[in-house]
Amino acid sequence: MPVVPTAEQTNTLIDAVAEGREELARPHPERDTLLFELLYGCGVRVSELVGMNLDDFDRSERWIRVRGKGRKERQVPYGSKAAAALENTFG
């Protein structure tokens, strides 16, 4: 069985990204927070995430159009933390 992080470990990681800790020295902490929220909070795969465009986000209904394997599309909801990260990143 694969070893997976606990919920506490994952929350610690997300909090560290959101805080923009100096030792991480990232040029775009808002973007990084959005990426973590979409990957962890929405269950989106990395390959799906890199294929997204801003047009794929329905901000009023909080849905994302995700293109997956085999060109299949699905609608994925996102929560308030992802919405806040999206707003902080793209306005």
Distance bins in CASP14 RR format, pairs under 12 A and 6 or more apart:
PFRMAT RR
TARGET T0000
AUTHOR 0000-0000-0000
RMODE 2
METHOD distances of the structure
MODEL  1
3 9 0 0 0 0 0 1 0 0 0 0 0
4 10 0 0 0 0 1 0 0 0 0 0 0
4 40 0 0 0 0 0 1 0 0 0 0 0
5 11 0 0 0 0 1 0 0 0 0 0 0
5 12 0 0 0 0 1 0 0 0 0 0 0
5 13 1 0 0 1 0 0 0 0 0 0 0
5 14 0 0 0 0 0 1 0 0 0 0 0
5 40 0 0 0 0 1 0 0 0 0 0 0
6 12 0 0 0 0 1 0 0 0 0 0 0
6 13 0 0 0 0 0 1 0 0 0 0 0
7 13 0 0 0 0 0 1 0 0 0 0 0
7 14 0 0 0 0 0 1 0 0 0 0 0
7 40 0 0 0 0 0 1 0 0 0 0 0
7 41 0 0 0 0 0 1 0 0 0 0 0
8 14 0 0 0 0 0 1 0 0 0 0 0
8 15 0 0 0 0 0 1 0 0 0 0 0
9 15 0 0 0 0 0 1 0 0 0 0 0
9 16 0 0 0 0 0 1 0 0 0 0 0
9 40 0 0 0 0 0 1 0 0 0 0 0
10 16 0 0 0 0 0 1 0 0 0 0 0
10 17 0 0 0 0 0 1 0 0 0 0 0
10 36 0 0 0 0 1 0 0 0 0 0 0
10 37 0 0 0 0 0 1 0 0 0 0 0
10 39 0 0 0 0 0 1 0 0 0 0 0
10 40 1 0 0 1 0 0 0 0 0 0 0
10 41 0 0 0 0 1 0 0 0 0 0 0
10 43 0 0 0 0 0 1 0 0 0 0 0
11 17 0 0 0 0 0 1 0 0 0 0 0
11 18 0 0 0 0 0 1 0 0 0 0 0
11 36 0 0 0 0 0 1 0 0 0 0 0
11 37 0 0 0 0 0 1 0 0 0 0 0
11 40 0 0 0 0 1 0 0 0 0 0 0
11 41 0 0 0 0 0 1 0 0 0 0 0
11 81 0 0 0 0 0 1 0 0 0 0 0
12 18 0 0 0 0 0 1 0 0 0 0 0
12 19 0 0 0 0 0 1 0 0 0 0 0
12 21 0 0 0 0 0 1 0 0 0 0 0
12 36 0 0 0 0 0 1 0 0 0 0 0
13 19 0 0 0 0 0 1 0 0 0 0 0
13 21 0 0 0 0 0 1 0 0 0 0 0
13 24 0 0 0 0 0 1 0 0 0 0 0
13 32 0 0 0 0 0 1 0 0 0 0 0
13 33 0 0 0 0 0 1 0 0 0 0 0
13 35 0 0 0 0 0 1 0 0 0 0 0
13 36 1 0 0 1 0 0 0 0 0 0 0
13 37 0 0 0 0 0 1 0 0 0 0 0
13 39 0 0 0 0 0 1 0 0 0 0 0
13 40 0 0 0 0 1 0 0 0 0 0 0
14 20 0 0 0 0 0 1 0 0 0 0 0
14 29 0 0 0 0 0 1 0 0 0 0 0
14 32 0 0 0 0 1 0 0 0 0 0 0
14 33 1 0 0 1 0 0 0 0 0 0 0
14 34 0 0 0 0 0 1 0 0 0 0 0
14 35 0 0 0 0 0 1 0 0 0 0 0
14 36 1 0 1 0 0 0 0 0 0 0 0
14 37 1 0 0 1 0 0 0 0 0 0 0
14 38 0 0 0 0 0 1 0 0 0 0 0
14 39 0 0 0 0 1 0 0 0 0 0 0
14 40 1 0 0 1 0 0 0 0 0 0 0
14 41 0 0 0 0 1 0 0 0 0 0 0
14 81 0 0 0 0 1 0 0 0 0 0 0
14 82 0 0 0 0 0 1 0 0 0 0 0
14 85 0 0 0 0 1 0 0 0 0 0 0
15 21 0 0 0 0 1 0 0 0 0 0 0
15 24 0 0 0 0 0 1 0 0 0 0 0
15 29 0 0 0 0 0 1 0 0 0 0 0
15 33 0 0 0 0 1 0 0 0 0 0 0
15 36 0 0 0 0 1 0 0 0 0 0 0
15 37 0 0 0 0 0 1 0 0 0 0 0
15 40 0 0 0 0 0 1 0 0 0 0 0
15 81 0 0 0 0 0 1 0 0 0 0 0
16 22 0 0 0 0 0 1 0 0 0 0 0
16 23 0 0 0 0 1 0 0 0 0 0 0
16 24 1 0 0 1 0 0 0 0 0 0 0
16 26 0 0 0 0 0 1 0 0 0 0 0
16 29 0 0 0 0 0 1 0 0 0 0 0
16 32 0 0 0 0 0 1 0 0 0 0 0
16 33 0 0 0 0 0 1 0 0 0 0 0
16 36 0 0 0 0 1 0 0 0 0 0 0
17 24 1 0 0 1 0 0 0 0 0 0 0
17 26 0 0 0 0 1 0 0 0 0 0 0
17 28 0 0 0 0 0 1 0 0 0 0 0
17 29 1 0 0 1 0 0 0 0 0 0 0
17 30 0 0 0 0 1 0 0 0 0 0 0
17 31 0 0 0 0 1 0 0 0 0 0 0
17 32 1 0 1 0 0 0 0 0 0 0 0
17 33 1 0 1 0 0 0 0 0 0 0 0
17 34 0 0 0 0 1 0 0 0 0 0 0
17 35 0 0 0 0 1 0 0 0 0 0 0
17 36 1 0 1 0 0 0 0 0 0 0 0
17 37 0 0 0 0 1 0 0 0 0 0 0
17 39 0 0 0 0 0 1 0 0 0 0 0
17 40 0 0 0 0 0 1 0 0 0 0 0
17 81 0 0 0 0 0 1 0 0 0 0 0
17 85 0 0 0 0 1 0 0 0 0 0 0
18 24 0 0 0 0 0 1 0 0 0 0 0
18 26 0 0 0 0 0 1 0 0 0 0 0
18 29 1 0 0 1 0 0 0 0 0 0 0
18 30 0 0 0 0 1 0 0 0 0 0 0
18 31 0 0 0 0 0 1 0 0 0 0 0
18 32 0 0 0 0 1 0 0 0 0 0 0
18 33 1 0 1 0 0 0 0 0 0 0 0
18 34 0 0 0 0 0 1 0 0 0 0 0
18 35 0 0 0 0 0 1 0 0 0 0 0
18 36 0 0 0 0 1 0 0 0 0 0 0
18 37 0 0 0 0 1 0 0 0 0 0 0
18 40 0 0 0 0 0 1 0 0 0 0 0
18 81 0 0 0 0 1 0 0 0 0 0 0
18 82 0 0 0 0 0 1 0 0 0 0 0
18 84 0 0 0 0 1 0 0 0 0 0 0
18 85 0 0 0 0 1 0 0 0 0 0 0
18 88 0 0 0 0 1 0 0 0 0 0 0
18 89 0 0 0 0 0 1 0 0 0 0 0
19 26 0 0 0 0 0 1 0 0 0 0 0
19 29 0 0 0 0 1 0 0 0 0 0 0
19 30 0 0 0 0 0 1 0 0 0 0 0
19 32 0 0 0 0 0 1 0 0 0 0 0
19 33 0 0 0 0 1 0 0 0 0 0 0
20 26 1 0 0 1 0 0 0 0 0 0 0
20 27 0 0 0 0 0 1 0 0 0 0 0
20 28 0 0 0 0 0 1 0 0 0 0 0
20 29 1 0 1 0 0 0 0 0 0 0 0
20 30 0 0 0 0 1 0 0 0 0 0 0
20 31 0 0 0 0 0 1 0 0 0 0 0
20 32 0 0 0 0 1 0 0 0 0 0 0
20 33 0 0 0 0 1 0 0 0 0 0 0
20 36 0 0 0 0 0 1 0 0 0 0 0
21 29 0 0 0 0 1 0 0 0 0 0 0
21 32 0 0 0 0 0 1 0 0 0 0 0
21 33 0 0 0 0 0 1 0 0 0 0 0
22 29 0 0 0 0 0 1 0 0 0 0 0
24 32 0 0 0 0 1 0 0 0 0 0 0
24 33 0 0 0 0 0 1 0 0 0 0 0
25 32 0 0 0 0 0 1 0 0 0 0 0
26 32 1 0 1 0 0 0 0 0 0 0 0
26 33 0 0 0 0 1 0 0 0 0 0 0
26 35 0 0 0 0 0 1 0 0 0 0 0
26 36 0 0 0 0 0 1 0 0 0 0 0
28 34 0 0 0 0 1 0 0 0 0 0 0
28 35 0 0 0 0 1 0 0 0 0 0 0
28 85 0 0 0 0 0 1 0 0 0 0 0
28 88 0 0 0 0 0 1 0 0 0 0 0
28 89 0 0 0 0 1 0 0 0 0 0 0
28 90 0 0 0 0 0 1 0 0 0 0 0
29 35 0 0 0 0 0 1 0 0 0 0 0
29 36 0 0 0 0 0 1 0 0 0 0 0
29 85 0 0 0 0 0 1 0 0 0 0 0
29 88 0 0 0 0 1 0 0 0 0 0 0
29 89 0 0 0 0 1 0 0 0 0 0 0
30 36 0 0 0 0 0 1 0 0 0 0 0
30 37 0 0 0 0 0 1 0 0 0 0 0
30 84 0 0 0 0 1 0 0 0 0 0 0
30 85 1 0 0 1 0 0 0 0 0 0 0
30 86 0 0 0 0 1 0 0 0 0 0 0
30 87 0 0 0 0 1 0 0 0 0 0 0
30 88 1 0 1 0 0 0 0 0 0 0 0
30 89 1 0 1 0 0 0 0 0 0 0 0
30 90 0 0 0 0 1 0 0 0 0 0 0
30 91 0 0 0 0 1 0 0 0 0 0 0
31 37 0 0 0 0 0 1 0 0 0 0 0
31 38 0 0 0 0 0 1 0 0 0 0 0
31 49 0 0 0 0 0 1 0 0 0 0 0
31 85 0 0 0 0 1 0 0 0 0 0 0
31 86 0 0 0 0 0 1 0 0 0 0 0
31 88 0 0 0 0 1 0 0 0 0 0 0
31 89 1 0 1 0 0 0 0 0 0 0 0
31 90 0 0 0 0 1 0 0 0 0 0 0
32 38 0 0 0 0 0 1 0 0 0 0 0
32 39 0 0 0 0 0 1 0 0 0 0 0
32 85 0 0 0 0 1 0 0 0 0 0 0
32 88 0 0 0 0 0 1 0 0 0 0 0
32 89 0 0 0 0 1 0 0 0 0 0 0
33 39 0 0 0 0 0 1 0 0 0 0 0
33 40 0 0 0 0 0 1 0 0 0 0 0
33 41 0 0 0 0 0 1 0 0 0 0 0
33 81 0 0 0 0 1 0 0 0 0 0 0
33 82 0 0 0 0 1 0 0 0 0 0 0
33 83 0 0 0 0 0 1 0 0 0 0 0
33 84 0 0 0 0 1 0 0 0 0 0 0
33 85 1 0 1 0 0 0 0 0 0 0 0
33 86 0 0 0 0 1 0 0 0 0 0 0
33 87 0 0 0 0 0 1 0 0 0 0 0
33 88 1 0 0 1 0 0 0 0 0 0 0
33 89 1 0 0 1 0 0 0 0 0 0 0
34 40 0 0 0 0 0 1 0 0 0 0 0
34 41 0 0 0 0 0 1 0 0 0 0 0
34 42 0 0 0 0 0 1 0 0 0 0 0
34 44 0 0 0 0 0 1 0 0 0 0 0
34 49 0 0 0 0 1 0 0 0 0 0 0
34 52 0 0 0 0 0 1 0 0 0 0 0
34 54 0 0 0 0 0 1 0 0 0 0 0
34 57 0 0 0 0 0 1 0 0 0 0 0
34 64 0 0 0 0 0 1 0 0 0 0 0
34 78 0 0 0 0 1 0 0 0 0 0 0
34 79 0 0 0 0 0 1 0 0 0 0 0
34 81 0 0 0 0 1 0 0 0 0 0 0
34 82 1 0 0 1 0 0 0 0 0 0 0
34 83 0 0 0 0 1 0 0 0 0 0 0
34 84 0 0 0 0 1 0 0 0 0 0 0
34 85 1 1 0 0 0 0 0 0 0 0 0
34 86 1 0 1 0 0 0 0 0 0 0 0
34 87 0 0 0 0 1 0 0 0 0 0 0
34 88 1 0 0 1 0 0 0 0 0 0 0
34 89 1 0 1 0 0 0 0 0 0 0 0
34 90 0 0 0 0 1 0 0 0 0 0 0
34 91 0 0 0 0 0 1 0 0 0 0 0
35 41 0 0 0 0 0 1 0 0 0 0 0
35 42 0 0 0 0 0 1 0 0 0 0 0
35 44 0 0 0 0 1 0 0 0 0 0 0
35 46 0 0 0 0 1 0 0 0 0 0 0
35 48 0 0 0 0 0 1 0 0 0 0 0
35 49 1 0 0 1 0 0 0 0 0 0 0
35 50 0 0 0 0 1 0 0 0 0 0 0
35 52 0 0 0 0 0 1 0 0 0 0 0
35 82 0 0 0 0 0 1 0 0 0 0 0
35 85 0 0 0 0 1 0 0 0 0 0 0
35 86 0 0 0 0 0 1 0 0 0 0 0
35 89 0 0 0 0 1 0 0 0 0 0 0
36 42 0 0 0 0 0 1 0 0 0 0 0
36 43 0 0 0 0 0 1 0 0 0 0 0
36 44 0 0 0 0 0 1 0 0 0 0 0
36 46 0 0 0 0 0 1 0 0 0 0 0
36 49 0 0 0 0 0 1 0 0 0 0 0
36 81 0 0 0 0 1 0 0 0 0 0 0
36 82 0 0 0 0 1 0 0 0 0 0 0
36 85 0 0 0 0 1 0 0 0 0 0 0
36 89 0 0 0 0 0 1 0 0 0 0 0
37 43 0 0 0 0 0 1 0 0 0 0 0
37 44 0 0 0 0 1 0 0 0 0 0 0
37 49 0 0 0 0 0 1 0 0 0 0 0
37 62 0 0 0 0 0 1 0 0 0 0 0
37 64 0 0 0 0 0 1 0 0 0 0 0
37 78 1 0 0 1 0 0 0 0 0 0 0
37 79 0 0 0 0 1 0 0 0 0 0 0
37 80 0 0 0 0 1 0 0 0 0 0 0
37 81 1 0 1 0 0 0 0 0 0 0 0
37 82 1 0 1 0 0 0 0 0 0 0 0
37 83 0 0 0 0 1 0 0 0 0 0 0
37 84 0 0 0 0 1 0 0 0 0 0 0
37 85 1 0 1 0 0 0 0 0 0 0 0
37 86 0 0 0 0 1 0 0 0 0 0 0
37 87 0 0 0 0 0 1 0 0 0 0 0
37 88 0 0 0 0 0 1 0 0 0 0 0
37 89 0 0 0 0 0 1 0 0 0 0 0
38 44 1 0 1 0 0 0 0 0 0 0 0
38 45 0 0 0 0 0 1 0 0 0 0 0
38 46 0 0 0 0 1 0 0 0 0 0 0
38 48 0 0 0 0 1 0 0 0 0 0 0
38 49 1 0 1 0 0 0 0 0 0 0 0
38 50 0 0 0 0 0 1 0 0 0 0 0
38 51 0 0 0 0 0 1 0 0 0 0 0
38 52 1 0 0 1 0 0 0 0 0 0 0
38 56 0 0 0 0 0 1 0 0 0 0 0
38 57 0 0 0 0 1 0 0 0 0 0 0
38 64 1 0 0 1 0 0 0 0 0 0 0
38 66 0 0 0 0 1 0 0 0 0 0 0
38 76 0 0 0 0 1 0 0 0 0 0 0
38 77 0 0 0 0 0 1 0 0 0 0 0
38 78 1 0 0 1 0 0 0 0 0 0 0
38 79 0 0 0 0 0 1 0 0 0 0 0
38 81 0 0 0 0 0 1 0 0 0 0 0
38 82 1 0 0 1 0 0 0 0 0 0 0
38 83 0 0 0 0 0 1 0 0 0 0 0
38 85 0 0 0 0 1 0 0 0 0 0 0
38 86 0 0 0 0 1 0 0 0 0 0 0
38 89 0 0 0 0 0 1 0 0 0 0 0
39 45 0 0 0 0 1 0 0 0 0 0 0
39 46 1 0 0 1 0 0 0 0 0 0 0
39 47 0 0 0 0 0 1 0 0 0 0 0
39 48 0 0 0 0 1 0 0 0 0 0 0
39 49 1 0 0 1 0 0 0 0 0 0 0
39 50 0 0 0 0 0 1 0 0 0 0 0
39 52 0 0 0 0 0 1 0 0 0 0 0
39 66 0 0 0 0 0 1 0 0 0 0 0
39 76 0 0 0 0 0 1 0 0 0 0 0
39 78 0 0 0 0 0 1 0 0 0 0 0
39 82 0 0 0 0 0 1 0 0 0 0 0
39 85 0 0 0 0 0 1 0 0 0 0 0
40 46 0 0 0 0 0 1 0 0 0 0 0
40 49 0 0 0 0 0 1 0 0 0 0 0
40 78 0 0 0 0 0 1 0 0 0 0 0
40 79 0 0 0 0 0 1 0 0 0 0 0
40 81 0 0 0 0 1 0 0 0 0 0 0
40 82 0 0 0 0 1 0 0 0 0 0 0
40 85 0 0 0 0 0 1 0 0 0 0 0
41 49 0 0 0 0 0 1 0 0 0 0 0
41 64 0 0 0 0 0 1 0 0 0 0 0
41 76 0 0 0 0 1 0 0 0 0 0 0
41 77 0 0 0 0 1 0 0 0 0 0 0
41 78 1 0 0 1 0 0 0 0 0 0 0
41 79 1 0 0 1 0 0 0 0 0 0 0
41 80 0 0 0 0 0 1 0 0 0 0 0
41 81 1 0 0 1 0 0 0 0 0 0 0
41 82 1 0 0 1 0 0 0 0 0 0 0
41 83 0 0 0 0 0 1 0 0 0 0 0
41 85 0 0 0 0 0 1 0 0 0 0 0
42 48 0 0 0 0 1 0 0 0 0 0 0
42 49 0 0 0 0 1 0 0 0 0 0 0
42 52 0 0 0 0 0 1 0 0 0 0 0
42 56 0 0 0 0 0 1 0 0 0 0 0
42 57 0 0 0 0 0 1 0 0 0 0 0
42 62 0 0 0 0 0 1 0 0 0 0 0
42 63 0 0 0 0 0 1 0 0 0 0 0
42 64 1 0 0 1 0 0 0 0 0 0 0
42 65 0 0 0 0 0 1 0 0 0 0 0
42 66 0 0 0 0 1 0 0 0 0 0 0
42 74 0 0 0 0 0 1 0 0 0 0 0
42 75 0 0 0 0 0 1 0 0 0 0 0
42 76 1 0 1 0 0 0 0 0 0 0 0
42 77 1 0 0 1 0 0 0 0 0 0 0
42 78 1 0 1 0 0 0 0 0 0 0 0
42 79 0 0 0 0 1 0 0 0 0 0 0
42 81 0 0 0 0 0 1 0 0 0 0 0
42 82 1 0 0 1 0 0 0 0 0 0 0
42 83 0 0 0 0 0 1 0 0 0 0 0
42 85 0 0 0 0 0 1 0 0 0 0 0
42 86 0 0 0 0 0 1 0 0 0 0 0
43 49 0 0 0 0 1 0 0 0 0 0 0
43 64 0 0 0 0 0 1 0 0 0 0 0
43 66 0 0 0 0 1 0 0 0 0 0 0
43 68 0 0 0 0 0 1 0 0 0 0 0
43 74 0 0 0 0 0 1 0 0 0 0 0
43 76 1 0 0 1 0 0 0 0 0 0 0
43 77 0 0 0 0 0 1 0 0 0 0 0
43 78 0 0 0 0 1 0 0 0 0 0 0
43 79 0 0 0 0 0 1 0 0 0 0 0
43 82 0 0 0 0 0 1 0 0 0 0 0
44 50 0 0 0 0 1 0 0 0 0 0 0
44 51 0 0 0 0 1 0 0 0 0 0 0
44 52 0 0 0 0 1 0 0 0 0 0 0
44 56 0 0 0 0 0 1 0 0 0 0 0
44 57 0 0 0 0 0 1 0 0 0 0 0
44 64 1 0 0 1 0 0 0 0 0 0 0
44 65 0 0 0 0 0 1 0 0 0 0 0
44 66 1 0 1 0 0 0 0 0 0 0 0
44 67 0 0 0 0 0 1 0 0 0 0 0
44 68 0 0 0 0 1 0 0 0 0 0 0
44 74 0 0 0 0 1 0 0 0 0 0 0
44 75 0 0 0 0 0 1 0 0 0 0 0
44 76 1 0 0 1 0 0 0 0 0 0 0
44 77 0 0 0 0 0 1 0 0 0 0 0
44 78 0 0 0 0 1 0 0 0 0 0 0
44 82 0 0 0 0 1 0 0 0 0 0 0
45 51 0 0 0 0 0 1 0 0 0 0 0
45 52 0 0 0 0 0 1 0 0 0 0 0
45 66 0 0 0 0 1 0 0 0 0 0 0
45 67 0 0 0 0 0 1 0 0 0 0 0
45 68 1 0 0 1 0 0 0 0 0 0 0
45 69 0 0 0 0 1 0 0 0 0 0 0
45 72 0 0 0 0 0 1 0 0 0 0 0
45 74 0 0 0 0 0 1 0 0 0 0 0
45 76 0 0 0 0 0 1 0 0 0 0 0
46 52 0 0 0 0 0 1 0 0 0 0 0
46 66 0 0 0 0 0 1 0 0 0 0 0
46 68 0 0 0 0 0 1 0 0 0 0 0
47 66 0 0 0 0 0 1 0 0 0 0 0
47 67 0 0 0 0 1 0 0 0 0 0 0
47 68 1 0 0 1 0 0 0 0 0 0 0
47 69 0 0 0 0 1 0 0 0 0 0 0
47 70 0 0 0 0 0 1 0 0 0 0 0
48 56 0 0 0 0 1 0 0 0 0 0 0
48 64 0 0 0 0 1 0 0 0 0 0 0
48 65 0 0 0 0 0 1 0 0 0 0 0
48 66 1 0 1 0 0 0 0 0 0 0 0
48 67 1 0 0 1 0 0 0 0 0 0 0
48 68 1 0 1 0 0 0 0 0 0 0 0
48 69 0 0 0 0 1 0 0 0 0 0 0
48 70 0 0 0 0 0 1 0 0 0 0 0
48 71 0 0 0 0 0 1 0 0 0 0 0
48 72 0 0 0 0 0 1 0 0 0 0 0
48 73 0 0 0 0 0 1 0 0 0 0 0
48 74 0 0 0 0 1 0 0 0 0 0 0
48 76 0 0 0 0 1 0 0 0 0 0 0
49 56 0 0 0 0 0 1 0 0 0 0 0
49 64 0 0 0 0 1 0 0 0 0 0 0
49 66 0 0 0 0 1 0 0 0 0 0 0
49 67 0 0 0 0 0 1 0 0 0 0 0
49 68 0 0 0 0 0 1 0 0 0 0 0
49 76 0 0 0 0 0 1 0 0 0 0 0
49 78 0 0 0 0 0 1 0 0 0 0 0
49 82 0 0 0 0 0 1 0 0 0 0 0
50 56 0 0 0 0 0 1 0 0 0 0 0
50 66 0 0 0 0 0 1 0 0 0 0 0
50 67 0 0 0 0 0 1 0 0 0 0 0
50 68 0 0 0 0 0 1 0 0 0 0 0
51 64 0 0 0 0 0 1 0 0 0 0 0
51 65 0 0 0 0 0 1 0 0 0 0 0
51 66 0 0 0 0 1 0 0 0 0 0 0
51 67 1 0 0 1 0 0 0 0 0 0 0
51 68 0 0 0 0 1 0 0 0 0 0 0
51 71 0 0 0 0 0 1 0 0 0 0 0
51 73 0 0 0 0 0 1 0 0 0 0 0
52 64 1 0 0 1 0 0 0 0 0 0 0
52 65 0 0 0 0 1 0 0 0 0 0 0
52 66 1 0 0 1 0 0 0 0 0 0 0
52 67 0 0 0 0 1 0 0 0 0 0 0
52 68 0 0 0 0 0 1 0 0 0 0 0
52 73 0 0 0 0 0 1 0 0 0 0 0
52 76 0 0 0 0 0 1 0 0 0 0 0
52 78 0 0 0 0 0 1 0 0 0 0 0
52 86 0 0 0 0 0 1 0 0 0 0 0
52 90 0 0 0 0 0 1 0 0 0 0 0
53 64 0 0 0 0 0 1 0 0 0 0 0
53 65 0 0 0 0 1 0 0 0 0 0 0
53 66 0 0 0 0 0 1 0 0 0 0 0
53 67 0 0 0 0 1 0 0 0 0 0 0
53 90 0 0 0 0 0 1 0 0 0 0 0
54 64 0 0 0 0 0 1 0 0 0 0 0
54 65 0 0 0 0 0 1 0 0 0 0 0
54 86 0 0 0 0 1 0 0 0 0 0 0
54 89 0 0 0 0 1 0 0 0 0 0 0
54 90 1 0 0 1 0 0 0 0 0 0 0
54 91 0 0 0 0 0 1 0 0 0 0 0
55 64 0 0 0 0 0 1 0 0 0 0 0
55 65 0 0 0 0 1 0 0 0 0 0 0
55 67 0 0 0 0 0 1 0 0 0 0 0
55 90 0 0 0 0 0 1 0 0 0 0 0
56 63 0 0 0 0 1 0 0 0 0 0 0
56 64 1 0 1 0 0 0 0 0 0 0 0
56 65 1 0 1 0 0 0 0 0 0 0 0
56 66 1 0 0 1 0 0 0 0 0 0 0
56 67 0 0 0 0 1 0 0 0 0 0 0
56 68 0 0 0 0 0 1 0 0 0 0 0
56 73 0 0 0 0 1 0 0 0 0 0 0
56 74 0 0 0 0 0 1 0 0 0 0 0
56 75 0 0 0 0 1 0 0 0 0 0 0
56 76 0 0 0 0 1 0 0 0 0 0 0
56 78 0 0 0 0 0 1 0 0 0 0 0
56 86 0 0 0 0 0 1 0 0 0 0 0
57 63 1 0 0 1 0 0 0 0 0 0 0
57 64 1 0 1 0 0 0 0 0 0 0 0
57 65 0 0 0 0 1 0 0 0 0 0 0
57 66 0 0 0 0 0 1 0 0 0 0 0
57 75 0 0 0 0 0 1 0 0 0 0 0
57 76 0 0 0 0 0 1 0 0 0 0 0
57 77 0 0 0 0 0 1 0 0 0 0 0
57 78 0 0 0 0 1 0 0 0 0 0 0
57 79 0 0 0 0 0 1 0 0 0 0 0
57 82 0 0 0 0 1 0 0 0 0 0 0
57 83 0 0 0 0 1 0 0 0 0 0 0
57 85 0 0 0 0 0 1 0 0 0 0 0
57 86 1 0 0 1 0 0 0 0 0 0 0
57 87 0 0 0 0 0 1 0 0 0 0 0
57 89 0 0 0 0 0 1 0 0 0 0 0
57 90 0 0 0 0 1 0 0 0 0 0 0
57 91 0 0 0 0 0 1 0 0 0 0 0
58 64 1 0 0 1 0 0 0 0 0 0 0
58 65 1 0 0 1 0 0 0 0 0 0 0
58 66 0 0 0 0 0 1 0 0 0 0 0
58 75 0 0 0 0 1 0 0 0 0 0 0
58 76 0 0 0 0 0 1 0 0 0 0 0
58 77 0 0 0 0 1 0 0 0 0 0 0
58 78 0 0 0 0 1 0 0 0 0 0 0
58 83 0 0 0 0 0 1 0 0 0 0 0
58 86 0 0 0 0 0 1 0 0 0 0 0
59 78 0 0 0 0 1 0 0 0 0 0 0
59 79 0 0 0 0 0 1 0 0 0 0 0
59 82 0 0 0 0 0 1 0 0 0 0 0
59 83 1 0 0 1 0 0 0 0 0 0 0
59 84 0 0 0 0 0 1 0 0 0 0 0
59 86 1 0 0 1 0 0 0 0 0 0 0
59 87 0 0 0 0 1 0 0 0 0 0 0
59 90 0 0 0 0 1 0 0 0 0 0 0
59 91 0 0 0 0 1 0 0 0 0 0 0
60 83 0 0 0 0 0 1 0 0 0 0 0
61 75 0 0 0 0 1 0 0 0 0 0 0
61 76 0 0 0 0 0 1 0 0 0 0 0
61 77 0 0 0 0 1 0 0 0 0 0 0
61 78 0 0 0 0 1 0 0 0 0 0 0
61 79 0 0 0 0 0 1 0 0 0 0 0
61 83 0 0 0 0 0 1 0 0 0 0 0
62 75 0 0 0 0 0 1 0 0 0 0 0
62 76 0 0 0 0 1 0 0 0 0 0 0
62 77 1 0 1 0 0 0 0 0 0 0 0
62 78 1 0 1 0 0 0 0 0 0 0 0
62 79 1 0 1 0 0 0 0 0 0 0 0
62 80 0 0 0 0 1 0 0 0 0 0 0
62 81 0 0 0 0 0 1 0 0 0 0 0
62 82 1 0 0 1 0 0 0 0 0 0 0
62 83 1 0 1 0 0 0 0 0 0 0 0
62 84 0 0 0 0 0 1 0 0 0 0 0
62 86 0 0 0 0 1 0 0 0 0 0 0
62 87 0 0 0 0 0 1 0 0 0 0 0
63 73 0 0 0 0 0 1 0 0 0 0 0
63 74 0 0 0 0 1 0 0 0 0 0 0
63 75 1 0 1 0 0 0 0 0 0 0 0
63 76 1 0 0 1 0 0 0 0 0 0 0
63 77 1 0 1 0 0 0 0 0 0 0 0
63 78 1 0 0 1 0 0 0 0 0 0 0
63 79 0 0 0 0 0 1 0 0 0 0 0
63 82 0 0 0 0 0 1 0 0 0 0 0
63 83 0 0 0 0 0 1 0 0 0 0 0
64 73 0 0 0 0 0 1 0 0 0 0 0
64 74 0 0 0 0 1 0 0 0 0 0 0
64 75 1 0 0 1 0 0 0 0 0 0 0
64 76 1 0 1 0 0 0 0 0 0 0 0
64 77 1 0 0 1 0 0 0 0 0 0 0
64 78 1 0 1 0 0 0 0 0 0 0 0
64 79 0 0 0 0 0 1 0 0 0 0 0
64 82 0 0 0 0 1 0 0 0 0 0 0
64 83 0 0 0 0 0 1 0 0 0 0 0
64 86 0 0 0 0 1 0 0 0 0 0 0
65 72 0 0 0 0 0 1 0 0 0 0 0
65 73 1 0 1 0 0 0 0 0 0 0 0
65 74 1 0 0 1 0 0 0 0 0 0 0
65 75 1 0 0 1 0 0 0 0 0 0 0
65 76 0 0 0 0 1 0 0 0 0 0 0
65 77 0 0 0 0 0 1 0 0 0 0 0
65 78 0 0 0 0 0 1 0 0 0 0 0
66 72 0 0 0 0 1 0 0 0 0 0 0
66 73 1 0 0 1 0 0 0 0 0 0 0
66 74 1 0 1 0 0 0 0 0 0 0 0
66 75 1 0 0 1 0 0 0 0 0 0 0
66 76 1 0 1 0 0 0 0 0 0 0 0
66 77 0 0 0 0 0 1 0 0 0 0 0
66 78 0 0 0 0 0 1 0 0 0 0 0
67 73 1 0 1 0 0 0 0 0 0 0 0
67 74 0 0 0 0 1 0 0 0 0 0 0
67 75 0 0 0 0 0 1 0 0 0 0 0
67 76 0 0 0 0 0 1 0 0 0 0 0
68 74 1 0 0 1 0 0 0 0 0 0 0
68 76 0 0 0 0 0 1 0 0 0 0 0
76 82 0 0 0 0 0 1 0 0 0 0 0
77 83 0 0 0 0 0 1 0 0 0 0 0
78 84 0 0 0 0 0 1 0 0 0 0 0
78 85 0 0 0 0 1 0 0 0 0 0 0
78 86 1 0 0 1 0 0 0 0 0 0 0
78 87 0 0 0 0 0 1 0 0 0 0 0
79 85 0 0 0 0 1 0 0 0 0 0 0
79 86 0 0 0 0 1 0 0 0 0 0 0
79 87 0 0 0 0 0 1 0 0 0 0 0
80 86 0 0 0 0 0 1 0 0 0 0 0
80 87 0 0 0 0 0 1 0 0 0 0 0
81 87 0 0 0 0 0 1 0 0 0 0 0
81 88 0 0 0 0 0 1 0 0 0 0 0
82 88 0 0 0 0 0 1 0 0 0 0 0
82 89 0 0 0 0 0 1 0 0 0 0 0
83 89 0 0 0 0 0 1 0 0 0 0 0
83 90 0 0 0 0 0 1 0 0 0 0 0
83 91 0 0 0 0 0 1 0 0 0 0 0
84 90 0 0 0 0 0 1 0 0 0 0 0
84 91 0 0 0 0 0 1 0 0 0 0 0
85 91 0 0 0 0 0 1 0 0 0 0 0
END
